[in-house]
Amino acid sequence: MIPPGSFAAIVTAPAFRRTGLLCQEAADAVDAIAAADGVPPVVVAIDGQRPGADPLALCRRLRREPGWSTVRLLVVLPRDLAGGEQAQALTAAGCDAVLAGPTSPEQFTQHLARLLNLPQHVARRRTTSLPVTIRPADKHSDPVSGRRSFFRLARRSALGRGSRGEFAGRAIDVSETGARLILDREHSFRPRDRVLLTFTLEGRRMHMDGTVAWSGEETVTDGFSLGIKFEDPDPAAFGELASALAWEVHRLPTGCRVVLHDDILPDLRFDTLLDVLHGHVDFDLAEARFLHPEGIAGWAAFLRRLDRVESIAFTRCSLAFLDQAVRTPELLGGGRVESFCVVISCKRCSWQEELLVRTDAVGTLDDLGVAPGKCPRCGEATQTDEVPAPVREFLLAAARPRDRDENPPGRPT
C-alpha cells in the first residue's frame, strides 16, 4: 500500500480482512521493492488522490523491476480523473486497474477481488437496480426504529430549501454497508448529509438510515449519482435486505427464473423460495463463484424440497459451480445444465467480457482457444478461461441426447 496510512480504513474493515490478504505499507516504489525482500507481492495499491502524488512515475518504476511483471497495479484516482487522460496514461504505463475515489472498503475489496480472481463472497452485492426513495433526515421520529432519530440537519446544511422532500430513483451496487443511487432529478445532497432511505422489495417497503458518502457532480446515463453509507441498520430490516440482495425471482408463463446474486453460503435462506417456485424453474448461477461446504449442503437440501417444481434447468453457470457439481451431483438436484459462462480477458489492460456458451455447443471452445480475438481497448490478444477437463467431459455428456427411458416427462429424478 503506497503511501503509508492511505488505506488504513480499508485494510482494517471486515470486508477486506475476509480476503486473507497480508498488507505492507511503503512510502514509494523503492521502499515497496525493498519491503518485498525478493518476493514480489500479488498487488500494489497506489493512492493517487493525495496532493503531490505521482502514480504514473510509481507504475513506470515498478514495471521496470525484474520479476515484477505479473504484479497487479491498482491506482485510486479522484473521481473526475478516473476516466480521463491520466487514466489512459496509467494504463499505458502498465497499470492494471484504475478505481475512482473516494471509495468504501466494500467497493475497494470487490474491485480487488475481481482483479485478483478471489472468491466473490467478501461482500454481498447486487448489481441490478432496486427501487428507492431518499429524503433528508430530520428531528422527527423516523420509521426505522420508532425512536427520535439522532440524524438532525443543521440549519446551514448544504441541502437548501429547493431539495427538501423525497427523491425517487434506483439503487445499484448495493452491499451490506452502502449503495450507489441514481436519482431521477437533480439534487443538492452533499457528503455527510444524513438521509432516510426507503427500498421497495416486491411490494414491501423497508426503511434504513444513511449518510451521503459522495455526490457525483456529473450526470450519468439517465439520472444523478449519489453514494450512500448505511448507518447502524436494524438487524431485522437488514436481514430482509440481505435476502433481497441474494436473488431475484422472475415469473414466466411456464414457471419461474431465479437469478442468484451471491455465492452459495451457509446463511442464505433458500427456504423462503419454496412457496414461490412452481412449474419449470431456471436457476441463473453466473454470480455463484464460491461454494462454502455448509452452503452446498443447504442448497442440496433446498432442491430436494421443491415439491411444486416440474423441472429444473441451470443457465449461465459459472465454471466454479460446474467444477463443484462434477464432484457433488446433489448440486444439480436432477436438473439439466443448459448454458455456462467463460470469461474472455486481456492481461494488459484488464478488459474482460463474459461469453455465454450453450451446453450443446461446448465444442466451440476449442476454436476460441486456438484463435483468440483482439482486445477492443488496447488491441492485444485476448485469452479465454480454461474449462477444466472434468467439467468439459461432464458438459459433453450432458449435451448428448438421452434415450426416452432416461428422460421421462416432468421433473427429473
C-alpha positions as CSV (number, residue, x, y, z in Angstrom):
1,M,0.0,0.0,0.0
2,I,1.5,3.3,-1.1
3,P,1.8,5.7,0.8
4,P,1.6,4.6,4.5
5,G,-1.7,5.1,6.2
6,S,-3.5,5.9,3.0
7,F,-5.6,2.8,3.0
8,A,-5.9,2.4,6.8
9,A,-9.7,2.5,6.9
10,I,-9.9,-0.1,4.1
11,V,-7.4,-2.7,5.4
12,T,-9.0,-2.8,8.9
13,A,-12.5,-3.2,7.6
14,P,-14.2,-6.6,8.0
15,A,-14.8,-7.0,4.2
16,F,-11.1,-6.6,3.4
17,R,-10.0,-8.8,6.3
18,R,-12.1,-11.7,5.0
19,T,-9.9,-11.8,1.8
20,G,-7.0,-13.1,3.9
21,L,-4.5,-10.8,2.2
22,L,-1.5,-9.6,4.2
23,C,-0.6,-6.0,3.8
24,Q,2.7,-4.0,3.9
25,E,3.0,-0.2,3.5
26,A,5.6,1.6,1.6
27,A,6.5,5.3,1.0
28,D,7.4,4.9,-2.7
29,A,8.4,2.4,-5.3
30,V,11.9,1.9,-4.0
31,D,10.6,1.3,-0.5
32,A,8.0,-1.2,-1.8
33,I,10.7,-3.2,-3.6
34,A,12.8,-3.2,-0.5
35,A,9.9,-4.3,1.7
36,A,9.1,-7.2,-0.7
37,D,12.6,-8.6,0.1
38,G,12.8,-10.6,-3.1
39,V,9.2,-11.9,-3.1
40,P,7.0,-9.8,-5.4
41,P,3.5,-9.1,-4.0
42,V,0.4,-10.1,-5.8
43,V,-0.8,-6.5,-6.0
44,V,0.4,-2.9,-5.2
45,A,-2.3,-0.4,-4.4
46,I,-1.4,3.3,-5.0
47,D,-3.4,6.3,-3.7
48,G,-3.3,8.9,-6.4
49,Q,-5.7,11.2,-4.7
50,R,-3.2,12.9,-2.3
51,P,-1.7,16.3,-3.3
52,G,1.7,15.8,-5.0
53,A,1.1,12.1,-5.7
54,D,2.7,10.8,-8.9
55,P,1.1,7.4,-9.6
56,L,2.4,7.5,-13.2
57,A,6.0,7.5,-12.1
58,L,5.3,4.8,-9.5
59,C,3.8,2.5,-12.1
60,R,6.7,3.0,-14.5
61,R,9.3,2.3,-11.8
62,L,7.6,-0.8,-10.5
63,R,7.2,-2.2,-14.1
64,R,10.9,-1.8,-14.6
65,E,11.7,-4.0,-11.7
66,P,12.9,-7.6,-12.7
67,G,10.4,-10.3,-11.6
68,W,7.5,-7.8,-11.1
69,S,5.9,-8.3,-14.5
70,T,3.0,-10.3,-13.0
71,V,2.4,-7.9,-10.1
72,R,-1.0,-6.2,-10.4
73,L,-1.0,-2.4,-10.1
74,L,-4.2,-0.8,-8.8
75,V,-4.4,3.0,-8.7
76,V,-7.1,5.0,-6.9
77,L,-7.7,8.4,-8.7
78,P,-10.0,11.3,-7.9
79,R,-13.4,10.7,-9.4
80,D,-13.0,13.4,-12.0
81,L,-9.7,12.0,-13.3
82,A,-10.6,8.2,-13.2
83,G,-11.9,8.2,-16.7
84,G,-9.7,10.8,-18.4
85,E,-6.3,11.2,-20.0
86,Q,-4.5,10.4,-16.8
87,A,-6.2,7.0,-16.5
88,Q,-5.2,6.2,-20.1
89,A,-1.6,7.2,-19.4
90,L,-1.6,4.9,-16.4
91,T,-2.8,2.0,-18.5
92,A,-0.1,2.6,-21.0
93,A,2.5,2.6,-18.1
94,G,1.4,-0.8,-17.0
95,C,-1.4,-0.1,-14.5
96,D,-3.9,-3.0,-14.4
97,A,-6.9,-1.1,-13.0
98,V,-8.0,2.4,-12.1
99,L,-10.6,2.9,-9.4
100,A,-12.5,6.2,-8.8
101,G,-12.2,7.6,-5.3
102,P,-13.1,8.2,-2.6
103,T,-14.1,4.5,-2.3
104,S,-15.6,2.5,0.5
105,P,-13.8,-0.6,1.9
106,E,-16.5,-2.8,0.4
107,Q,-16.1,-1.2,-3.1
108,F,-12.4,-1.4,-2.9
109,T,-12.4,-5.0,-1.8
110,Q,-14.9,-6.1,-4.5
111,H,-12.7,-4.4,-7.1
112,L,-9.6,-6.1,-5.7
113,A,-11.4,-9.5,-5.6
114,R,-12.3,-9.2,-9.3
115,L,-8.7,-8.1,-10.2
116,L,-7.1,-11.0,-8.4
117,N,-9.9,-13.5,-9.1
118,L,-10.6,-14.0,-5.4
119,P,-13.8,-15.7,-4.2
120,Q,-16.6,-13.2,-4.6
121,H,-18.0,-13.8,-1.1
122,V,-16.2,-10.8,0.5
123,A,-19.3,-8.6,0.3
124,R,-22.8,-9.4,-0.7
125,R,-23.7,-7.2,-3.7
126,R,-26.5,-6.6,-6.1
127,T,-25.7,-5.0,-9.5
128,T,-29.3,-4.8,-10.8
129,S,-31.4,-1.8,-9.7
130,L,-33.6,-1.7,-6.7
131,P,-36.3,1.0,-6.5
132,V,-35.6,3.5,-3.7
133,T,-36.7,6.9,-2.4
134,I,-34.4,9.2,-0.4
135,R,-35.2,12.2,1.8
136,P,-33.3,14.3,4.3
137,A,-33.3,13.1,7.9
138,D,-34.8,15.5,10.5
139,K,-35.5,15.6,14.2
140,H,-38.9,13.9,14.0
141,S,-39.4,10.2,14.8
142,D,-38.1,8.1,11.9
143,P,-39.8,5.0,10.6
144,V,-36.7,2.8,11.0
145,S,-36.6,2.4,14.8
146,G,-39.7,4.3,16.0
147,R,-37.5,6.5,18.3
148,R,-36.4,10.0,17.8
149,S,-33.8,10.0,15.1
150,F,-30.3,11.1,16.0
151,F,-29.8,12.3,12.5
152,R,-30.5,16.1,12.6
153,L,-29.9,18.5,9.8
154,A,-28.1,21.7,10.8
155,R,-29.9,24.9,9.7
156,R,-26.9,25.7,7.5
157,S,-27.0,22.4,5.7
158,A,-26.0,22.4,2.1
159,L,-29.3,20.9,1.1
160,G,-31.2,24.2,0.8
161,R,-34.9,24.6,0.6
162,G,-35.2,23.5,-3.0
163,S,-34.1,19.9,-2.4
164,R,-36.3,19.1,0.6
165,G,-38.8,16.3,0.2
166,E,-38.4,12.9,-1.4
167,F,-36.4,12.0,-4.4
168,A,-37.1,8.8,-6.4
169,G,-34.6,6.7,-8.1
170,R,-32.9,3.3,-8.1
171,A,-30.1,1.7,-6.1
172,I,-27.3,-0.2,-7.7
173,D,-24.1,-1.9,-6.3
174,V,-26.0,-2.5,-3.1
175,S,-23.9,-4.2,-0.3
176,E,-24.2,-4.7,3.4
177,T,-22.8,-1.2,4.2
178,G,-23.9,1.1,1.4
179,A,-25.2,1.6,-2.1
180,R,-25.0,3.8,-5.1
181,L,-28.1,5.7,-6.0
182,I,-29.2,7.1,-9.4
183,L,-31.9,9.7,-8.8
184,D,-34.4,10.9,-11.4
185,R,-33.9,14.6,-10.8
186,E,-31.1,17.0,-9.8
187,H,-30.4,17.1,-6.1
188,S,-28.2,19.1,-3.7
189,F,-27.1,16.4,-1.3
190,R,-23.5,16.7,-0.1
191,P,-21.1,14.4,1.8
192,R,-22.0,13.8,5.4
193,D,-25.7,14.8,5.0
194,R,-27.9,12.4,6.9
195,V,-30.7,10.8,4.9
196,L,-33.5,8.2,5.2
197,L,-33.9,5.6,2.5
198,T,-36.9,3.6,1.6
199,F,-36.4,0.4,-0.5
200,T,-39.2,-1.3,-2.4
201,L,-38.9,-5.1,-2.2
202,E,-41.6,-7.0,-4.1
203,G,-44.3,-4.6,-3.0
204,R,-42.9,-4.2,0.5
205,R,-41.2,-1.0,1.8
206,M,-38.2,-1.1,4.0
207,H,-36.6,1.9,5.7
208,M,-32.9,2.5,6.5
209,D,-30.7,5.3,7.9
210,G,-27.8,6.5,5.8
211,T,-25.1,9.1,5.3
212,V,-24.1,10.6,1.9
213,A,-20.6,9.3,1.2
214,W,-20.1,11.2,-2.1
215,S,-22.1,13.2,-4.6
216,G,-21.4,13.0,-8.3
217,E,-21.1,16.3,-10.0
218,E,-21.8,15.0,-13.5
219,T,-25.0,13.2,-14.6
220,V,-24.9,9.6,-15.5
221,T,-26.9,7.7,-18.2
222,D,-30.4,8.8,-17.1
223,G,-30.1,10.4,-13.7
224,F,-27.9,11.9,-11.0
225,S,-25.5,9.7,-8.9
226,L,-25.1,9.6,-5.2
227,G,-23.1,7.3,-2.8
228,I,-24.7,6.3,0.4
229,K,-23.3,4.6,3.5
230,F,-25.7,2.8,5.8
231,E,-25.7,3.8,9.4
232,D,-26.2,1.1,12.1
233,P,-29.0,-0.8,10.3
234,D,-31.7,-2.6,12.3
235,P,-30.8,-6.3,12.3
236,A,-34.3,-7.4,11.2
237,A,-34.5,-4.9,8.4
238,F,-31.0,-5.7,7.3
239,G,-31.8,-9.4,7.2
240,E,-34.7,-8.7,4.9
241,L,-32.5,-6.5,2.7
242,A,-29.8,-9.3,2.6
243,S,-32.4,-11.8,1.3
244,A,-33.4,-9.3,-1.4
245,L,-29.8,-8.9,-2.4
246,A,-29.3,-12.6,-2.7
247,W,-31.6,-13.4,-5.5
248,E,-34.3,-12.2,-7.9
249,V,-37.4,-14.2,-8.9
250,H,-38.9,-13.5,-12.4
251,R,-42.3,-15.1,-13.2
252,L,-42.5,-16.8,-16.6
253,P,-45.5,-18.2,-18.4
254,T,-44.2,-21.8,-17.8
255,G,-42.8,-21.2,-14.3
256,C,-40.0,-19.0,-12.8
257,R,-36.5,-17.8,-13.3
258,V,-34.3,-17.3,-10.2
259,V,-31.1,-15.1,-10.5
260,L,-28.7,-15.8,-7.7
261,H,-26.7,-12.6,-6.9
262,D,-24.5,-14.2,-4.3
263,D,-22.1,-17.1,-3.6
264,I,-23.6,-20.3,-2.1
265,L,-23.0,-19.5,1.6
266,P,-24.3,-21.0,4.8
267,D,-26.5,-18.0,5.8
268,L,-28.6,-17.9,2.6
269,R,-32.2,-18.7,3.4
270,F,-33.3,-20.7,0.4
271,D,-36.4,-22.0,2.2
272,T,-38.1,-18.6,1.6
273,L,-38.3,-19.6,-2.1
274,L,-40.2,-22.9,-1.5
275,D,-43.6,-21.3,-1.7
276,V,-42.7,-19.1,-4.7
277,L,-41.3,-21.5,-7.2
278,H,-43.5,-23.6,-9.4
279,G,-43.6,-25.2,-12.9
280,H,-40.3,-25.1,-14.8
281,V,-37.6,-23.3,-12.9
282,D,-34.4,-21.8,-14.4
283,F,-31.6,-21.0,-12.0
284,D,-29.2,-18.4,-13.2
285,L,-25.8,-19.1,-11.4
286,A,-23.4,-16.8,-13.2
287,E,-22.5,-15.0,-9.9
288,A,-22.1,-18.1,-7.8
289,R,-18.3,-18.4,-7.8
290,F,-17.6,-19.5,-4.3
291,L,-19.3,-22.5,-2.7
292,H,-19.0,-23.0,1.0
293,P,-19.3,-26.6,2.2
294,E,-22.2,-25.7,4.5
295,G,-23.8,-23.7,1.7
296,I,-23.6,-26.7,-0.6
297,A,-25.4,-28.9,1.9
298,G,-28.1,-26.2,2.3
299,W,-28.5,-25.8,-1.4
300,A,-28.9,-29.6,-2.0
301,A,-31.4,-29.8,0.8
302,F,-33.4,-26.9,-0.7
303,L,-33.5,-28.6,-4.2
304,R,-34.8,-31.9,-2.6
305,R,-37.8,-29.9,-1.1
306,L,-39.0,-28.4,-4.4
307,D,-42.2,-30.4,-4.4
308,R,-44.2,-27.9,-6.7
309,V,-41.5,-27.8,-9.4
310,E,-42.0,-29.9,-12.5
311,S,-38.5,-29.5,-14.0
312,I,-35.2,-27.7,-13.3
313,A,-32.6,-26.1,-15.6
314,F,-29.4,-24.3,-14.8
315,T,-28.3,-21.4,-17.0
316,R,-25.3,-19.2,-17.2
317,C,-23.5,-21.4,-14.7
318,S,-20.0,-20.2,-13.5
319,L,-17.1,-22.6,-14.1
320,A,-16.6,-22.7,-10.3
321,F,-20.2,-24.0,-9.8
322,L,-19.7,-26.7,-12.5
323,D,-16.4,-27.7,-11.2
324,Q,-18.1,-28.4,-7.8
325,A,-21.1,-30.1,-9.5
326,V,-18.8,-32.6,-11.1
327,R,-17.8,-33.8,-7.7
328,T,-21.1,-33.1,-5.9
329,P,-24.0,-34.2,-8.2
330,E,-26.5,-33.1,-5.5
331,L,-25.9,-29.5,-6.6
332,L,-28.0,-30.1,-9.7
333,G,-30.9,-31.9,-7.9
334,G,-31.8,-33.8,-11.1
335,G,-31.8,-30.6,-13.2
336,R,-30.0,-30.1,-16.6
337,V,-27.2,-27.6,-17.4
338,E,-28.3,-25.6,-20.4
339,S,-25.6,-23.0,-20.6
340,F,-22.5,-21.7,-18.8
341,C,-20.2,-18.7,-18.8
342,V,-16.5,-18.3,-19.7
343,V,-14.6,-15.0,-19.5
344,I,-12.6,-13.5,-22.3
345,S,-9.9,-11.2,-20.9
346,C,-6.9,-9.1,-21.7
347,K,-3.9,-9.2,-19.3
348,R,-2.5,-5.9,-20.5
349,C,-5.5,-3.6,-19.7
350,S,-7.7,-5.8,-17.6
351,W,-10.6,-5.7,-20.1
352,Q,-12.9,-8.6,-19.8
353,E,-16.2,-9.8,-21.3
354,E,-18.5,-12.7,-20.4
355,L,-19.1,-15.3,-23.1
356,L,-22.3,-17.4,-22.8
357,V,-22.0,-20.9,-24.2
358,R,-24.8,-23.3,-24.6
359,T,-24.0,-26.8,-23.4
360,D,-24.7,-28.4,-26.8
361,A,-22.1,-26.1,-28.3
362,V,-19.3,-26.8,-25.8
363,G,-17.0,-27.9,-28.7
364,T,-16.8,-24.3,-30.0
365,L,-14.4,-23.5,-27.1
366,D,-11.7,-25.4,-28.9
367,D,-11.8,-22.8,-31.7
368,L,-11.8,-19.9,-29.3
369,G,-8.7,-21.3,-27.6
370,V,-6.8,-21.6,-30.9
371,A,-7.7,-18.3,-32.4
372,P,-8.3,-15.7,-29.6
373,G,-9.6,-12.3,-30.6
374,K,-8.1,-8.9,-30.1
375,C,-8.8,-6.7,-27.1
376,P,-11.2,-3.9,-28.2
377,R,-9.4,-1.5,-25.8
378,C,-5.7,-2.0,-26.5
379,G,-5.5,-4.4,-29.4
380,E,-3.6,-7.1,-27.6
381,A,-4.5,-10.8,-27.9
382,T,-7.2,-12.0,-25.5
383,Q,-7.4,-15.2,-23.6
384,T,-10.3,-17.4,-22.7
385,D,-10.9,-19.1,-19.3
386,E,-9.7,-22.7,-19.4
387,V,-12.5,-25.2,-18.9
388,P,-11.2,-28.0,-16.6
389,A,-11.1,-31.4,-18.3
390,P,-13.6,-33.0,-15.9
391,V,-16.0,-30.1,-16.5
392,R,-15.6,-30.4,-20.3
393,E,-16.4,-34.2,-20.1
394,F,-19.4,-33.5,-17.9
395,L,-20.7,-30.9,-20.3
396,L,-20.1,-33.1,-23.4
397,A,-22.0,-35.9,-21.6
398,A,-24.9,-33.5,-20.7
399,A,-25.1,-32.4,-24.4
400,R,-25.7,-35.9,-25.7
401,P,-29.3,-36.6,-26.4
402,R,-30.9,-39.0,-23.8
403,D,-32.9,-42.1,-24.5
404,R,-36.6,-41.8,-23.9
405,D,-36.4,-44.0,-20.9
406,E,-33.6,-41.8,-19.4
407,N,-35.6,-38.6,-19.9
408,P,-39.1,-39.1,-18.6
409,P,-41.5,-36.1,-18.8
410,G,-41.9,-33.9,-15.8
411,R,-39.3,-33.2,-13.1
412,P,-36.1,-35.3,-13.5
413,T,-35.4,-37.7,-10.6
